[in-house]
Amino acid sequence: SKIPSTSSKLILEGGAIDVNGHGQLLTTEEVLLHPNRNPQYSKKDYEHEFQKLLGITQTIWLKKGIKHDDTDGHIDNLARFIAKGTVLLASCEKQSSNYNRLLENKEILSKTTINGNPIRVIDLPLPDPTFFEGKPLPASYLNFLITNNTIILPTFRQNNKDSQAKDIIQQCFPKYNVVSFDSTDFLQEGGAIHCLTMNQPLTS
């Protein structure tokens, strides 16, 4: 059967956006307003394109992604929808170099509503700083993958932090089986489970 397609000049990686399936989209200014992608696009241009391509009615702009992210701030290391009005957000200790940027994003979400209702924000602590040959890596538990029945959670050989993340994710997805997957080697290339995969839309 013939499948209709829509073309766009927009340069957009899958990890740059996250959607809730109800018309809302999460992204960061750091990634989409970076001059190496679509320098001709303003925020309004992006929002129009998202509406045309994906049916998005509300784009939620966070500021910066986590530090040392070679993707210029992909949302899939920072914040993910787990329900229409609930966002899982990376968090860290005050002494972390990520603290101020994560706090700024949390404040943005706290002032944002979806259909008049406040967004519920759940904190998901980042792993301890992770390095490869002295280079800091963008380790984040937010880079999980949602499949039909299973959540595949990246872990980083940090027993306490890995276990804490799995407990939080399991509470967020009570109907799913949460499976840990050691992503330490993947991280050397800058990504984890979500970065390695491509979602397939549900077809009727």
Secondary structure by P-SEA (a helix, b strand, c coil): cbbbbbbbcccccccccccccccbbbbbccccccccccccccaaaaaaaaaacccccbbbbbcccccccccccccccccccccccbbbbbbbcccccaaaaaaaaaaaaaacccccbbbbbbbbbbccccccccccccccccccccccccccccccccaaaaaaaaaaaaaacccbbbbbbbccccccccccccccbbbbcccc
